[in-house]
Amino acid sequence: MTTSQAELAEMNIRAAASLAKAAEALGDKITWKPLDKGRSALEQVQECIGMAMFGKTIFETQSVPAMNREDMEKLQEAYADSVKALAGLTSATAEFAKAIENFPADKLGNKVMLPFGGGMEKSFGEVAMMAYWNTVYHEGQVNYIQTLAGV
């Protein structure tokens, strides 16, 4: 089975919407951390915003931007408010989805080297799916936080 760019884009949009719904359901507990050690739902939403922005840049420039801790800290500051973060997740994912749809179909199999895990070579199609599965994974974590928080 072949997945089209439109399907890849839509999968990312639906996953972000599901994550946003789960995080929003936490209400004022969106910043709560299990055992004060884990990551809050807000932090997980912020990561997914960053991943969508990262993916958009990869698709638009056909290269991998530098990643550093300072950029993530700036993103967390910019989206420290839950309302801004949930809106940011929606808009960043929509922009990423548009970049996927606009990408030349004949280049989806081309590879880029990602900085994760000491470096990993992935196709552009895999990059689109990587953002998707990362968002779905974080939705599961947020659902678990709901259980722990009694929501």
QUIZINOR-V695410 format. One line per field, one symbol per residue. phi: phi as a letter, one per 20 degrees, with the letter a starting at -180 (. if undefined). psi: psi as a letter, one per 20 degrees, with the letter a starting at -180 (. if undefined). Layout:
phi = ???
psi = ???
This chain:
phi = .ddefffffffffffffffffffffflfefefdgllcfeffffffgfffffffffgffffdlbeffcbffffffffffdfeffffffffffffffffffffeffgfdgefdceeeflnobecffffffffffffffgffffffffgffeme
psi = ppprhhggghggghghggggggghhicijhjqppjkhaprhghhggghghhggggggghhikrpqqprhghhhgghghkhphghghhhggghhgggghhghiqphijhiqqqoqiqkjpppqrhghgghggghgggghggghhhhgghik.
